[in-house]
Amino acid sequence: MFERPESGDRALLVALGIGEVADLEAQTEEFRDLAESAGASVAGIISGTRRQPDPRFYVGSGKADEVAAAVEATGADLVIFNHPLSPSQERNLERHLRCRVLDRSGLILDIFAQRARTHEGKLQVELAQLRHMATRLVRGWTHLERQKGGIGLRGPGETQLETDRRLLAARIKHIERRLDKVRRAREQGRQARRRNETPTVALVGYTNAGKSTLFNRLTEARVYAADQLFATLDPTLRRVDLAPHRSVILADTVGFIRDLPHELIAAFKATLTETREAALLLHVIDAADPERDAHIAQVESVLDEIGAAEVPVWRIYNKIDRLPEAGAVEPGRLCGDAVWLSAATGEGVDELQQRLARHFSESMFSGWLELPASAGRLRSRLFAERAVEAEQTAPGGAMRLRLSLPERRLRGLLREAGLDEDPETLRAASESV
């Protein structure tokens, strides 16, 4: 009986075109990048086409024999399939190839496990891995199906497999409870931003499109950015001042990819909530990528799946400095809801900031407001927000403040103070007092 090896990163890749596939070569190249991002040493790639997957081996018995011969010839420790495999297909392939077998979902989960840095990110990845593993306990270890033996352990009782399943379910529930606490904390943060009338702008896009580089350019942050798939996973929020008294919260989110595992979408629900509840999405696109149209369709599909299809979207065509025709696109050029720029060089970024400022600009209240003497806390809030340009004392101890701030924000502060939220009812009779 085959015993699965515990390590080894020399990998043989298997990528098939199922049905009619127009971009098999591009998909295979992306698959190689994924494997190398996980740290695999690619020993070779086996490709081919099938009308439909084989229920036993996915690839068919003939192709399975070809893969087995390649494993023997290359000395591969691992075979990675660019397709989702059922638990039985993985088990059959491991027995036939006599080496470890990993499918596309398992590969992406491994990359996420390497990239996660924050406590929340690690919990999300572990949850996704456990959910994926829960259906794959039966593999090369037939001893898991046996009952325990030995003094005091004979007779009816749990098999090792049943014990592992029970422990796995308990661990999943434990992580879900811890993630619920994280989600509640994030929800409190979102409620605070709503009270402060601060909109959220989320960066979304295909992995390696340049989201983190643009995020760093707009916020002067130092989020890790690299020319590789899934360079960053953990969501990052930063305040960006677009104009006086006008700020937004910019959110850098995890990148999407073709056939993103459902386990990851479920596990990263807390992270993706920032996308679903954003006031605006900036869909960052690699303008120099020959597969950009296919990647745009993939991102839009994921946005629809997570319930964010109704959020307004601007397309941000990034990396114009890599376009083959130098100067082919004017930096900052607007075309409908699209902006062309280079986050790496900064070309066009100023135009994006100006457009965001115009988009989120709103009617300003500018003038004198008369507040009762009891509104001392409101006065302090207005000073803290640098909205007070001048102050006078009115008869009877009332306060007259010359203000300049967004009217929507002023209405919210008046409502919190228990006053009439219409500023016009409190406007001083004359602005020349």
C-alpha positions in Angstrom: 0.0 0.0 0.0 1.3 3.5 -0.9 2.3 5.7 2.0 2.1 9.4 1.2 5.5 11.3 1.6 5.4 14.2 4.0 7.5 16.6 2.0 8.9 17.4 -1.4 8.5 20.4 -3.7 9.7 19.0 -7.1 6.4 19.2 -8.9 5.0 17.9 -12.2 2.2 20.1 -13.5 -0.9 18.8 -15.3 -3.1 21.3 -17.2 -5.9 20.1 -19.5 -8.3 22.0 -21.7 -11.8 20.8 -20.9 -14.2 21.4 -23.8 -13.6 24.4 -25.9 -10.8 26.5 -24.3 -9.5 29.5 -26.2 -6.7 30.6 -23.9 -5.2 27.3 -22.7 -1.6 28.5 -23.2 -2.3 31.6 -21.0 -4.0 29.5 -18.3 -1.1 27.1 -18.3 1.4 30.0 -17.9 -0.6 31.4 -15.0 -0.7 27.9 -13.5 3.1 27.7 -13.7 3.3 31.1 -12.0 1.0 29.9 -9.2 3.2 26.8 -8.6 6.4 28.8 -8.5 4.7 31.3 -6.2 4.1 28.4 -3.8 7.8 27.5 -3.9 7.6 24.5 -6.2 10.4 23.5 -8.6 8.6 22.7 -11.8 9.9 19.5 -13.2 7.7 19.6 -16.3 4.2 20.4 -17.6 1.8 17.8 -19.2 -1.0 19.3 -21.2 -3.8 18.0 -23.4 -7.5 18.3 -24.1 -10.6 16.4 -23.1 -14.3 16.7 -23.9 -15.2 16.2 -20.3 -13.4 15.1 -17.1 -12.9 11.4 -16.4 -14.8 10.3 -13.3 -12.0 8.1 -12.0 -8.7 10.0 -12.8 -10.1 13.3 -14.2 -7.5 13.0 -17.0 -8.4 9.5 -18.3 -6.5 6.3 -17.9 -4.1 6.9 -20.9 -3.1 10.3 -19.7 -2.8 9.0 -16.1 -0.2 6.4 -17.4 1.6 9.3 -19.2 1.7 11.3 -16.0 3.0 8.2 -14.0 5.8 7.7 -16.6 6.7 11.4 -16.3 6.8 11.2 -12.5 9.2 8.2 -12.8 11.4 10.0 -15.3 11.6 13.4 -13.6 11.7 12.2 -10.0 8.8 14.4 -9.1 7.6 14.4 -5.5 4.3 16.0 -6.2 1.8 16.2 -9.1 -0.3 19.4 -9.2 -3.5 19.6 -11.3 -4.8 22.9 -12.6 -8.3 21.7 -11.9 -10.6 21.0 -8.9 -10.3 17.3 -8.1 -12.9 15.3 -6.1 -11.6 13.4 -3.0 -12.0 10.1 -4.8 -10.1 11.4 -7.9 -7.2 12.5 -5.6 -7.2 9.1 -3.9 -7.2 7.2 -7.2 -4.5 9.4 -8.7 -2.2 9.0 -5.6 -2.5 5.2 -5.7 -1.8 5.2 -9.5 1.0 7.7 -9.5 2.4 6.7 -6.1 3.1 10.3 -5.1 1.3 13.2 -3.6 -1.4 14.9 -5.7 -2.6 18.4 -5.2 -5.4 20.2 -7.0 -5.7 23.9 -7.9 -7.6 24.8 -4.7 -5.1 23.1 -2.5 -2.3 25.0 -4.3 -3.9 28.4 -3.8 -4.6 27.6 -0.2 -0.9 26.7 0.3 0.1 30.1 -1.2 -2.4 31.9 1.1 -0.9 30.1 4.1 2.5 31.3 3.2 1.4 34.9 2.6 -0.9 35.5 5.6 0.7 37.8 8.2 -2.0 39.2 10.5 -3.9 37.2 13.1 -7.1 37.5 11.1 -5.5 36.5 7.9 -4.0 33.4 9.4 -7.3 32.4 10.9 -9.1 32.8 7.6 -6.5 30.7 5.8 -6.6 28.0 8.4 -10.4 27.9 8.2 -10.3 27.5 4.4 -7.7 24.8 4.7 -9.7 22.8 7.2 -12.9 23.0 5.2 -10.9 21.8 2.2 -9.3 19.0 4.2 -12.6 17.9 5.8 -13.6 16.0 2.6 -10.1 14.6 2.0 -9.3 12.6 5.1 -9.5 9.3 3.2 -6.4 9.2 1.0 -3.4 6.9 1.1 -3.7 6.0 4.8 -5.9 2.9 5.0 -5.0 2.6 8.7 -7.3 5.6 9.5 -10.3 3.4 8.7 -9.3 0.8 11.3 -10.4 0.7 14.9 -7.8 1.3 17.5 -6.2 -1.8 19.0 -4.4 -2.6 22.2 -5.3 -3.2 25.8 -8.4 -1.2 26.7 -9.0 -0.1 23.1 -10.4 -3.3 21.5 -14.1 -3.8 20.6 -16.6 -1.3 19.3 -15.6 2.4 19.3 -14.4 5.2 17.1 -12.1 4.5 14.2 -9.1 6.8 13.8 -10.9 8.4 10.9 -14.0 9.2 12.9 -11.8 10.7 15.6 -10.0 12.9 13.1 -13.3 14.1 11.6 -14.6 15.0 15.0 -11.5 16.9 16.0 -11.5 18.7 12.6 -15.1 19.8 13.1 -14.3 21.0 16.6 -11.4 23.0 15.3 -13.5 24.6 12.5 -16.1 25.7 15.0 -13.4 27.2 17.3 -11.9 29.2 14.4 -15.3 30.4 13.3 -16.0 31.7 16.8 -12.7 33.6 16.8 -13.5 35.0 13.4 -16.9 36.1 14.5 -15.2 38.3 17.1 -13.0 39.8 14.3 -16.1 40.5 12.2 -17.9 42.2 15.1 -14.8 44.4 15.6 -14.8 45.3 11.9 -18.5 46.0 12.0 -18.0 48.5 14.9 -15.3 50.2 12.8 -17.7 50.4 9.8 -20.4 51.9 12.0 -18.0 54.5 13.3 -17.1 55.5 9.8 -20.8 55.7 8.9 -21.4 58.0 11.9 -18.5 60.2 10.8 -19.9 60.2 7.2 -16.6 58.8 5.9 -17.1 56.7 2.8 -14.9 53.7 2.0 -13.2 53.2 -1.4 -12.0 49.6 -2.0 -9.3 48.5 -4.4 -10.2 45.3 -6.2 -8.8 43.5 -9.2 -7.0 40.4 -10.5 -4.0 39.3 -8.5 -0.7 41.2 -9.5 -2.6 44.0 -11.2 -0.9 46.6 -9.0 -3.4 47.2 -6.2 -0.9 47.5 -3.4 1.4 49.7 -5.4 -1.5 52.1 -6.1 -2.6 51.9 -2.4 0.9 52.9 -1.3 1.0 55.7 -3.9 -2.3 57.2 -2.7 -1.8 56.7 1.1 2.0 56.9 1.4 1.8 53.6 3.3 4.3 50.8 3.1 2.1 47.8 2.3 4.2 45.0 0.8 4.0 44.9 -3.0 5.8 42.6 -5.4 5.6 41.4 -8.9 4.1 38.0 -8.0 0.7 36.4 -7.5 -1.0 37.0 -4.2 1.9 39.2 -2.8 -0.4 40.5 -0.1 -3.5 39.0 1.5 -4.3 40.9 4.7 -6.7 43.8 4.3 -5.3 47.3 5.0 -7.4 50.4 5.7 -5.9 54.0 5.5 -7.5 57.4 5.6 -6.9 59.6 2.5 -7.5 63.4 2.6 -8.8 64.4 -0.8 -9.7 68.0 0.0 -10.3 70.2 3.1 -12.9 68.5 5.2 -13.2 65.6 2.8 -11.6 62.3 3.5 -12.2 58.7 2.4 -11.1 55.3 3.8 -9.1 53.4 1.2 -9.2 49.6 1.5 -6.6 47.3 -0.1 -8.2 43.8 -0.6 -7.1 40.4 -1.6 -6.6 39.8 -5.3 -8.9 37.6 -7.3 -7.9 34.9 -9.7 -9.6 32.5 -12.2 -11.5 29.7 -10.4 -10.9 31.1 -6.9 -11.7 28.3 -4.4 -15.1 28.6 -2.8 -13.5 27.7 0.5 -11.5 30.9 0.3 -14.5 33.1 -0.6 -16.3 31.7 2.4 -13.3 32.1 4.8 -12.5 35.6 3.6 -16.1 36.8 4.1 -15.1 39.4 6.7 -12.5 40.8 4.4 -14.8 40.9 1.4 -17.4 42.7 3.4 -15.3 45.8 3.0 -15.7 45.4 -0.8 -19.5 44.7 -0.6 -20.2 47.8 1.6 -17.8 50.2 0.0 -19.2 53.5 -1.5 -17.0 53.0 -4.6 -14.8 50.2 -6.1 -11.6 51.0 -8.0 -11.2 48.0 -10.3 -7.4 48.0 -10.9 -6.5 46.4 -14.2 -3.1 45.5 -15.7 -3.3 47.5 -18.9 -0.3 45.7 -20.4 -1.6 42.2 -19.8 -2.7 40.5 -23.0 -5.3 38.6 -21.0 -6.8 41.7 -19.4 -10.3 41.3 -20.9 -10.5 37.7 -19.5 -9.2 38.9 -16.1 -11.8 41.8 -16.0 -14.6 39.2 -16.6 -13.2 37.0 -13.8 -13.2 39.9 -11.3 -16.7 40.9 -12.2 -17.8 37.3 -11.7 -16.3 37.2 -8.2 -17.8 40.6 -7.4 -21.2 39.2 -8.4 -20.7 36.1 -6.3 -19.9 38.1 -3.1 -22.8 40.4 -3.6 -20.9 43.5 -4.7 -22.2 43.8 -8.2 -24.3 46.8 -7.4 -21.5 48.9 -6.0 -20.4 51.7 -8.4 -17.1 50.7 -10.1 -14.4 52.7 -11.8 -11.9 50.9 -14.0 -8.3 51.9 -13.3 -6.0 50.8 -16.1 -2.6 50.5 -14.4 0.9 49.9 -15.7 0.6 52.1 -18.7 4.4 52.5 -18.5 4.6 48.9 -19.7 2.5 49.3 -22.8 4.5 48.4 -25.9 3.7 51.8 -27.6 5.4 54.5 -25.6 3.1 57.3 -25.0 0.2 55.4 -26.5 -2.1 56.5 -23.6 -2.2 59.9 -22.0 -1.7 59.5 -18.2 -4.8 60.4 -16.3 -7.0 60.2 -19.4 -10.6 59.7 -18.5 -12.9 57.5 -20.6 -16.3 57.1 -19.0 -15.6 55.6 -15.6 -12.0 54.6 -16.6 -8.7 56.2 -15.6 -5.3 55.3 -17.2 -2.3 55.6 -15.0 0.9 54.1 -13.7 1.1 53.5 -9.9 4.8 52.7 -10.2 5.8 56.0 -11.8 2.9 58.1 -10.4 1.7 59.2 -13.9 -2.0 59.9 -13.8 -2.4 59.4 -10.0 -3.0 63.1 -9.3 -5.8 63.1 -11.9 -7.3 60.1 -10.1 -7.2 61.9 -6.7 -8.8 65.0 -8.2 -11.6 62.9 -9.7 -12.2 61.2 -6.4 -12.3 64.6 -4.7 -14.9 65.8 -7.2 -16.9 62.6 -6.8 -17.1 62.8 -3.1 -17.5 66.6 -2.9 -20.8 67.8 -1.5 -22.6 71.0 -0.6 -20.6 72.9 1.9 -22.1 75.0 4.8 -20.3 78.3 5.0 -21.6 81.0 7.3 -22.5 81.9 10.9 -24.3 79.4 13.1 -25.8 80.3 16.5 -25.7 77.6 19.1 -27.2 77.6 22.6 -24.8 77.9 25.6 -25.6 74.2 26.4 -24.0 73.0 23.2 -20.4 73.2 24.5 -19.6 69.6 23.5 -20.7 70.3 19.9 -18.5 73.4 19.9 -15.5 71.3 20.9 -16.3 68.8 18.1 -16.4 71.6 15.6 -13.1 73.0 16.7 -11.6 69.5 16.7 -12.6 69.1 13.1 -11.1 72.4 12.2 -14.4 73.7 10.9 -14.5 76.9 12.9 -13.1 80.0 11.2 -14.3 82.6 13.8 -16.2 82.8 17.0 -18.3 85.4 18.8 -20.5 85.5 21.9 -24.1 86.4 21.3 -26.5 88.0 23.9 -27.7 85.5 26.5 -24.5 83.4 26.3 -25.3 81.9 23.0 -22.3 81.0 20.7 -21.9 82.3 17.2 -19.5 80.3 15.1 -18.4 80.9 11.5 -18.2 77.5 10.0 -17.0 75.8 6.8 -17.6 72.1 6.5 -19.7 69.6 4.5 -23.4 70.2 5.2 -24.0 66.5 5.6 -21.4 66.3 8.3 -22.8 69.3 10.1 -26.3 67.8 10.0 -24.9 64.6 11.6 -23.2 66.6 14.4 -26.4 68.6 15.1 -28.4 65.4 15.3 -26.0 63.8 17.8 -26.2 67.0 19.9 -30.0 66.8 20.0 -30.5 70.0 18.0 -32.5 70.6 14.9 -30.4 69.0 12.2 -31.3 71.6 9.6 -28.5 74.2 9.7 -30.6 76.9 8.2 -32.8 77.1 11.3 -29.7 77.9 13.4 -28.0 80.2 10.9 -27.4 83.6 12.4 -29.6 86.4 11.1 -26.7 88.2 9.6 -23.3 86.9 8.5 -21.8 90.3 9.4 -22.2 90.0 13.1 
